[in-house]
Amino acid sequence: MDLSALGTETRNDRTAELDRMPVAELLDVMNAEDQSVALAVRAALPQIGAAVELIADSLRQDGRLIYLGAGTSGRIGLLDAVECPPTFGTSPDQVIALLAGGPNAFVVAVEGAEDDPQGGVTELEGVKLTARDTVVGLAASGRTPYVVGGLDYARSVGASTVSVACNADAVISRHADVAIEVVTGPEVLTGSTRLKGGSAQKMVCNMLSTAAMVRIGKAYRNLMVDVRPSNDKLVERARQMVAEAANTDLETATRALEITGGHAKTAIVMLLASCGHDEAKARLERSGGDVRTAVTPG
């Protein structure tokens, strides 16, 4: 597909005089354009939902969520991946991101890496991709060869595949089990898909990881009960969360966390089920880590 034919590459009539706009007007038009992103994401919710189910199934089977992308798209996948361990208590290898050009490409652009379809294959081979995993290919243009090659390899080994693009009828959509197309249209600055395209991909990744983690029991009500209290802020958040979840005071919540070694889920089950540490752990094991099930009688 000719690059100039892509919606993300066409000129935006509303910003034709961008270089002559006063700052206030420039920011106003950027803000107005950004508001359209959430609506574009909303139109893709059915496909995002289908992708969430694939990811949740992978995680239940001890599989992984693997983001694959180049440039801004790859960096967005990496941002989402690195936030999962502290937020959801996942192991660092449960949600990972592969970036064209390697890890250093996060801070320094590696020109040409995205044009190599074998690059995506090599990266996935390097992490020993299996049929239990779900690979999410991110490409604002929807045509990045690195992503296409990776998705094709993932399908060949039986892994679930998801594509995320910001154009309709994207090339990568034809290489995935679930195709998510968030049609963001022309950018404020022509072709700069780090703007609306980047925002759309970040929103989709937020949904994919958060909803999948909730589906596998990483939340109780709307509390991040698998948070890893690795700094002062998160320690305080864990105390507040346990107190709220168990409808108790901070002193009681703190004592429960001390008994469980800072494991908020176990502390909550102890308090809600009025049981000891060992029983709380056993309940969580039987429930697959789901707090609501663990504290339900019977």
Contacts in CASP RR format, 6 or more apart in sequence:
PFRMAT RR
TARGET T0000
AUTHOR 0000-0000-0000
METHOD contacts of the structure
MODEL  1
MDLSALGTETRNDRTAELDRMPVAELLDVMNAEDQSVALAVRAALPQIGA
AVELIADSLRQDGRLIYLGAGTSGRIGLLDAVECPPTFGTSPDQVIALLA
GGPNAFVVAVEGAEDDPQGGVTELEGVKLTARDTVVGLAASGRTPYVVGG
LDYARSVGASTVSVACNADAVISRHADVAIEVVTGPEVLTGSTRLKGGSA
QKMVCNMLSTAAMVRIGKAYRNLMVDVRPSNDKLVERARQMVAEAANTDL
ETATRALEITGGHAKTAIVMLLASCGHDEAKARLERSGGDVRTAVTPG
1 143 0 8 1.000
1 171 0 8 1.000
3 9 0 8 1.000
3 141 0 8 1.000
4 10 0 8 1.000
6 141 0 8 1.000
6 142 0 8 1.000
6 143 0 8 1.000
6 167 0 8 1.000
7 167 0 8 1.000
7 183 0 8 1.000
7 185 0 8 1.000
7 186 0 8 1.000
8 140 0 8 1.000
8 141 0 8 1.000
8 166 0 8 1.000
8 167 0 8 1.000
8 184 0 8 1.000
8 185 0 8 1.000
8 186 0 8 1.000
8 187 0 8 1.000
8 191 0 8 1.000
8 193 0 8 1.000
8 197 0 8 1.000
9 141 0 8 1.000
9 186 0 8 1.000
9 190 0 8 1.000
9 191 0 8 1.000
10 185 0 8 1.000
10 186 0 8 1.000
10 190 0 8 1.000
11 186 0 8 1.000
11 190 0 8 1.000
12 33 0 8 1.000
12 185 0 8 1.000
12 186 0 8 1.000
12 187 0 8 1.000
12 188 0 8 1.000
12 190 0 8 1.000
13 186 0 8 1.000
14 29 0 8 1.000
14 32 0 8 1.000
14 33 0 8 1.000
15 21 0 8 1.000
15 29 0 8 1.000
15 33 0 8 1.000
15 188 0 8 1.000
15 189 0 8 1.000
18 26 0 8 1.000
18 29 0 8 1.000
18 188 0 8 1.000
18 189 0 8 1.000
21 29 0 8 1.000
29 188 0 8 1.000
30 188 0 8 1.000
30 195 0 8 1.000
33 187 0 8 1.000
33 188 0 8 1.000
33 195 0 8 1.000
33 196 0 8 1.000
34 195 0 8 1.000
34 196 0 8 1.000
34 199 0 8 1.000
36 184 0 8 1.000
36 196 0 8 1.000
37 182 0 8 1.000
37 184 0 8 1.000
37 196 0 8 1.000
37 197 0 8 1.000
37 199 0 8 1.000
37 200 0 8 1.000
37 203 0 8 1.000
38 203 0 8 1.000
40 182 0 8 1.000
40 183 0 8 1.000
40 184 0 8 1.000
40 185 0 8 1.000
40 200 0 8 1.000
41 48 0 8 1.000
41 182 0 8 1.000
41 200 0 8 1.000
41 203 0 8 1.000
41 204 0 8 1.000
41 207 0 8 1.000
43 182 0 8 1.000
43 183 0 8 1.000
44 180 0 8 1.000
44 181 0 8 1.000
44 182 0 8 1.000
44 204 0 8 1.000
47 178 0 8 1.000
47 179 0 8 1.000
47 180 0 8 1.000
47 181 0 8 1.000
48 180 0 8 1.000
48 204 0 8 1.000
48 207 0 8 1.000
48 208 0 8 1.000
48 211 0 8 1.000
49 207 0 8 1.000
49 211 0 8 1.000
50 178 0 8 1.000
51 134 0 8 1.000
51 136 0 8 1.000
51 162 0 8 1.000
51 178 0 8 1.000
51 180 0 8 1.000
51 208 0 8 1.000
52 207 0 8 1.000
52 208 0 8 1.000
52 211 0 8 1.000
52 212 0 8 1.000
52 215 0 8 1.000
53 215 0 8 1.000
54 134 0 8 1.000
54 160 0 8 1.000
54 162 0 8 1.000
54 177 0 8 1.000
54 178 0 8 1.000
55 65 0 8 1.000
55 134 0 8 1.000
55 136 0 8 1.000
55 160 0 8 1.000
55 162 0 8 1.000
55 208 0 8 1.000
55 209 0 8 1.000
55 212 0 8 1.000
56 211 0 8 1.000
56 212 0 8 1.000
56 215 0 8 1.000
56 216 0 8 1.000
57 134 0 8 1.000
57 160 0 8 1.000
58 64 0 8 1.000
58 65 0 8 1.000
58 132 0 8 1.000
58 133 0 8 1.000
58 134 0 8 1.000
58 160 0 8 1.000
59 65 0 8 1.000
59 94 0 8 1.000
59 212 0 8 1.000
59 213 0 8 1.000
59 216 0 8 1.000
60 216 0 8 1.000
61 132 0 8 1.000
62 132 0 8 1.000
63 94 0 8 1.000
63 130 0 8 1.000
63 132 0 8 1.000
63 133 0 8 1.000
63 134 0 8 1.000
64 93 0 8 1.000
64 94 0 8 1.000
64 95 0 8 1.000
64 96 0 8 1.000
64 127 0 8 1.000
64 132 0 8 1.000
64 133 0 8 1.000
64 134 0 8 1.000
65 81 0 8 1.000
65 94 0 8 1.000
65 95 0 8 1.000
65 96 0 8 1.000
65 133 0 8 1.000
65 134 0 8 1.000
65 136 0 8 1.000
65 208 0 8 1.000
65 209 0 8 1.000
65 212 0 8 1.000
66 95 0 8 1.000
66 96 0 8 1.000
66 97 0 8 1.000
66 98 0 8 1.000
66 124 0 8 1.000
66 127 0 8 1.000
66 129 0 8 1.000
66 133 0 8 1.000
66 134 0 8 1.000
66 135 0 8 1.000
66 136 0 8 1.000
67 74 0 8 1.000
67 77 0 8 1.000
67 78 0 8 1.000
67 80 0 8 1.000
67 81 0 8 1.000
67 95 0 8 1.000
67 96 0 8 1.000
67 97 0 8 1.000
67 98 0 8 1.000
67 136 0 8 1.000
67 137 0 8 1.000
67 138 0 8 1.000
67 205 0 8 1.000
68 74 0 8 1.000
68 97 0 8 1.000
68 98 0 8 1.000
68 120 0 8 1.000
68 123 0 8 1.000
68 124 0 8 1.000
68 135 0 8 1.000
68 136 0 8 1.000
68 137 0 8 1.000
68 138 0 8 1.000
68 146 0 8 1.000
68 147 0 8 1.000
68 150 0 8 1.000
68 151 0 8 1.000
69 77 0 8 1.000
69 97 0 8 1.000
69 98 0 8 1.000
69 99 0 8 1.000
69 100 0 8 1.000
69 114 0 8 1.000
69 137 0 8 1.000
69 138 0 8 1.000
69 139 0 8 1.000
69 144 0 8 1.000
69 146 0 8 1.000
69 147 0 8 1.000
70 99 0 8 1.000
70 100 0 8 1.000
70 101 0 8 1.000
70 105 0 8 1.000
70 113 0 8 1.000
70 114 0 8 1.000
70 139 0 8 1.000
70 144 0 8 1.000
70 146 0 8 1.000
70 147 0 8 1.000
71 99 0 8 1.000
71 100 0 8 1.000
71 105 0 8 1.000
71 109 0 8 1.000
71 114 0 8 1.000
72 140 0 8 1.000
72 193 0 8 1.000
72 194 0 8 1.000
72 197 0 8 1.000
72 198 0 8 1.000
72 201 0 8 1.000
73 137 0 8 1.000
73 138 0 8 1.000
73 139 0 8 1.000
73 140 0 8 1.000
73 144 0 8 1.000
73 147 0 8 1.000
73 164 0 8 1.000
73 198 0 8 1.000
73 201 0 8 1.000
74 97 0 8 1.000
74 99 0 8 1.000
74 100 0 8 1.000
74 138 0 8 1.000
75 99 0 8 1.000
75 106 0 8 1.000
76 138 0 8 1.000
76 198 0 8 1.000
76 201 0 8 1.000
76 202 0 8 1.000
76 205 0 8 1.000
77 97 0 8 1.000
77 136 0 8 1.000
77 138 0 8 1.000
77 201 0 8 1.000
77 205 0 8 1.000
78 97 0 8 1.000
78 99 0 8 1.000
78 106 0 8 1.000
79 202 0 8 1.000
79 205 0 8 1.000
80 95 0 8 1.000
80 97 0 8 1.000
80 202 0 8 1.000
80 205 0 8 1.000
80 206 0 8 1.000
80 208 0 8 1.000
80 209 0 8 1.000
81 95 0 8 1.000
81 96 0 8 1.000
81 97 0 8 1.000
82 97 0 8 1.000
83 209 0 8 1.000
84 90 0 8 1.000
84 94 0 8 1.000
84 95 0 8 1.000
84 209 0 8 1.000
84 213 0 8 1.000
85 91 0 8 1.000
85 92 0 8 1.000
85 94 0 8 1.000
85 95 0 8 1.000
85 228 0 8 1.000
86 227 0 8 1.000
86 228 0 8 1.000
86 230 0 8 1.000
86 234 0 8 1.000
87 213 0 8 1.000
87 224 0 8 1.000
87 226 0 8 1.000
87 227 0 8 1.000
88 209 0 8 1.000
88 213 0 8 1.000
88 218 0 8 1.000
88 224 0 8 1.000
88 226 0 8 1.000
88 227 0 8 1.000
89 218 0 8 1.000
89 226 0 8 1.000
89 227 0 8 1.000
89 228 0 8 1.000
90 213 0 8 1.000
90 218 0 8 1.000
90 226 0 8 1.000
95 209 0 8 1.000
96 127 0 8 1.000
98 120 0 8 1.000
98 123 0 8 1.000
98 124 0 8 1.000
98 127 0 8 1.000
99 105 0 8 1.000
99 106 0 8 1.000
100 110 0 8 1.000
100 112 0 8 1.000
100 113 0 8 1.000
100 114 0 8 1.000
100 116 0 8 1.000
100 119 0 8 1.000
100 120 0 8 1.000
100 144 0 8 1.000
100 146 0 8 1.000
101 110 0 8 1.000
101 113 0 8 1.000
102 110 0 8 1.000
102 113 0 8 1.000
102 123 0 8 1.000
104 110 0 8 1.000
105 113 0 8 1.000
113 119 0 8 1.000
113 146 0 8 1.000
114 144 0 8 1.000
114 145 0 8 1.000
114 146 0 8 1.000
114 147 0 8 1.000
115 145 0 8 1.000
115 146 0 8 1.000
116 145 0 8 1.000
116 146 0 8 1.000
117 145 0 8 1.000
117 146 0 8 1.000
117 148 0 8 1.000
117 149 0 8 1.000
117 150 0 8 1.000
117 152 0 8 1.000
118 149 0 8 1.000
119 146 0 8 1.000
119 149 0 8 1.000
119 150 0 8 1.000
120 146 0 8 1.000
120 147 0 8 1.000
120 149 0 8 1.000
120 150 0 8 1.000
120 153 0 8 1.000
121 149 0 8 1.000
121 150 0 8 1.000
121 152 0 8 1.000
121 153 0 8 1.000
123 150 0 8 1.000
124 135 0 8 1.000
124 150 0 8 1.000
124 153 0 8 1.000
124 154 0 8 1.000
125 153 0 8 1.000
129 135 0 8 1.000
129 153 0 8 1.000
129 154 0 8 1.000
129 157 0 8 1.000
129 159 0 8 1.000
130 157 0 8 1.000
130 159 0 8 1.000
131 157 0 8 1.000
131 158 0 8 1.000
131 159 0 8 1.000
132 159 0 8 1.000
133 154 0 8 1.000
133 159 0 8 1.000
133 160 0 8 1.000
134 159 0 8 1.000
134 160 0 8 1.000
134 161 0 8 1.000
134 162 0 8 1.000
135 150 0 8 1.000
135 151 0 8 1.000
135 154 0 8 1.000
135 159 0 8 1.000
135 160 0 8 1.000
135 161 0 8 1.000
135 162 0 8 1.000
136 161 0 8 1.000
136 162 0 8 1.000
136 163 0 8 1.000
136 164 0 8 1.000
136 205 0 8 1.000
136 208 0 8 1.000
137 147 0 8 1.000
137 150 0 8 1.000
137 151 0 8 1.000
137 161 0 8 1.000
137 162 0 8 1.000
137 163 0 8 1.000
137 164 0 8 1.000
137 172 0 8 1.000
137 176 0 8 1.000
138 147 0 8 1.000
138 164 0 8 1.000
138 201 0 8 1.000
138 205 0 8 1.000
139 147 0 8 1.000
139 163 0 8 1.000
139 164 0 8 1.000
139 165 0 8 1.000
139 170 0 8 1.000
139 172 0 8 1.000
140 165 0 8 1.000
140 166 0 8 1.000
140 167 0 8 1.000
140 193 0 8 1.000
140 197 0 8 1.000
140 198 0 8 1.000
140 200 0 8 1.000
140 201 0 8 1.000
141 165 0 8 1.000
141 166 0 8 1.000
141 167 0 8 1.000
141 170 0 8 1.000
141 193 0 8 1.000
142 163 0 8 1.000
142 165 0 8 1.000
142 166 0 8 1.000
142 167 0 8 1.000
142 170 0 8 1.000
142 171 0 8 1.000
142 172 0 8 1.000
142 173 0 8 1.000
143 170 0 8 1.000
143 171 0 8 1.000
143 172 0 8 1.000
144 172 0 8 1.000
147 163 0 8 1.000
147 172 0 8 1.000
148 171 0 8 1.000
148 172 0 8 1.000
148 175 0 8 1.000
149 175 0 8 1.000
151 161 0 8 1.000
151 163 0 8 1.000
151 172 0 8 1.000
151 175 0 8 1.000
151 176 0 8 1.000
152 175 0 8 1.000
154 160 0 8 1.000
154 161 0 8 1.000
155 161 0 8 1.000
155 175 0 8 1.000
155 176 0 8 1.000
155 177 0 8 1.000
160 177 0 8 1.000
160 178 0 8 1.000
161 175 0 8 1.000
161 176 0 8 1.000
161 177 0 8 1.000
161 178 0 8 1.000
162 176 0 8 1.000
162 177 0 8 1.000
162 178 0 8 1.000
162 179 0 8 1.000
162 180 0 8 1.000
162 208 0 8 1.000
163 170 0 8 1.000
163 172 0 8 1.000
163 173 0 8 1.000
163 175 0 8 1.000
163 176 0 8 1.000
163 178 0 8 1.000
163 179 0 8 1.000
163 180 0 8 1.000
164 180 0 8 1.000
164 182 0 8 1.000
164 201 0 8 1.000
164 204 0 8 1.000
164 205 0 8 1.000
165 172 0 8 1.000
165 173 0 8 1.000
165 179 0 8 1.000
165 180 0 8 1.000
165 181 0 8 1.000
165 182 0 8 1.000
166 181 0 8 1.000
166 182 0 8 1.000
166 183 0 8 1.000
166 184 0 8 1.000
166 185 0 8 1.000
166 193 0 8 1.000
166 196 0 8 1.000
166 197 0 8 1.000
166 198 0 8 1.000
166 200 0 8 1.000
166 201 0 8 1.000
167 181 0 8 1.000
167 183 0 8 1.000
167 185 0 8 1.000
168 181 0 8 1.000
168 183 0 8 1.000
169 181 0 8 1.000
170 179 0 8 1.000
170 181 0 8 1.000
172 179 0 8 1.000
173 179 0 8 1.000
173 181 0 8 1.000
180 204 0 8 1.000
182 197 0 8 1.000
182 200 0 8 1.000
182 201 0 8 1.000
182 203 0 8 1.000
182 204 0 8 1.000
184 196 0 8 1.000
184 197 0 8 1.000
184 199 0 8 1.000
184 200 0 8 1.000
185 196 0 8 1.000
187 193 0 8 1.000
187 195 0 8 1.000
187 196 0 8 1.000
187 197 0 8 1.000
188 195 0 8 1.000
188 196 0 8 1.000
189 195 0 8 1.000
213 219 0 8 1.000
213 226 0 8 1.000
217 226 0 8 1.000
217 288 0 8 1.000
217 289 0 8 1.000
217 290 0 8 1.000
217 291 0 8 1.000
218 224 0 8 1.000
218 225 0 8 1.000
218 226 0 8 1.000
219 225 0 8 1.000
219 226 0 8 1.000
220 245 0 8 1.000
220 265 0 8 1.000
220 268 0 8 1.000
220 291 0 8 1.000
220 292 0 8 1.000
221 245 0 8 1.000
223 241 0 8 1.000
223 244 0 8 1.000
223 245 0 8 1.000
224 241 0 8 1.000
225 241 0 8 1.000
225 245 0 8 1.000
225 264 0 8 1.000
225 265 0 8 1.000
225 268 0 8 1.000
225 291 0 8 1.000
226 264 0 8 1.000
226 265 0 8 1.000
227 234 0 8 1.000
227 237 0 8 1.000
227 238 0 8 1.000
227 241 0 8 1.000
227 264 0 8 1.000
228 234 0 8 1.000
229 235 0 8 1.000
229 237 0 8 1.000
229 238 0 8 1.000
229 257 0 8 1.000
229 262 0 8 1.000
229 264 0 8 1.000
238 257 0 8 1.000
238 262 0 8 1.000
238 264 0 8 1.000
239 250 0 8 1.000
239 253 0 8 1.000
239 254 0 8 1.000
239 257 0 8 1.000
240 250 0 8 1.000
240 253 0 8 1.000
241 264 0 8 1.000
242 248 0 8 1.000
242 253 0 8 1.000
242 256 0 8 1.000
242 257 0 8 1.000
242 264 0 8 1.000
242 267 0 8 1.000
242 268 0 8 1.000
242 271 0 8 1.000
243 249 0 8 1.000
243 250 0 8 1.000
243 252 0 8 1.000
243 253 0 8 1.000
245 268 0 8 1.000
245 271 0 8 1.000
245 272 0 8 1.000
245 291 0 8 1.000
246 252 0 8 1.000
246 253 0 8 1.000
246 256 0 8 1.000
246 267 0 8 1.000
246 268 0 8 1.000
246 271 0 8 1.000
246 272 0 8 1.000
248 271 0 8 1.000
252 271 0 8 1.000
253 267 0 8 1.000
253 271 0 8 1.000
256 267 0 8 1.000
256 268 0 8 1.000
256 270 0 8 1.000
256 271 0 8 1.000
257 263 0 8 1.000
257 264 0 8 1.000
257 267 0 8 1.000
259 267 0 8 1.000
259 270 0 8 1.000
259 277 0 8 1.000
260 266 0 8 1.000
260 267 0 8 1.000
260 270 0 8 1.000
260 277 0 8 1.000
260 280 0 8 1.000
265 284 0 8 1.000
265 289 0 8 1.000
265 291 0 8 1.000
266 277 0 8 1.000
266 280 0 8 1.000
266 281 0 8 1.000
266 284 0 8 1.000
267 280 0 8 1.000
268 291 0 8 1.000
268 295 0 8 1.000
269 275 0 8 1.000
269 280 0 8 1.000
269 283 0 8 1.000
269 284 0 8 1.000
269 291 0 8 1.000
269 294 0 8 1.000
269 295 0 8 1.000
270 276 0 8 1.000
270 277 0 8 1.000
270 279 0 8 1.000
270 280 0 8 1.000
272 291 0 8 1.000
272 295 0 8 1.000
273 279 0 8 1.000
273 280 0 8 1.000
273 283 0 8 1.000
273 294 0 8 1.000
273 295 0 8 1.000
275 283 0 8 1.000
280 294 0 8 1.000
283 294 0 8 1.000
283 295 0 8 1.000
284 290 0 8 1.000
284 291 0 8 1.000
284 294 0 8 1.000
286 294 0 8 1.000
287 293 0 8 1.000
287 294 0 8 1.000
END
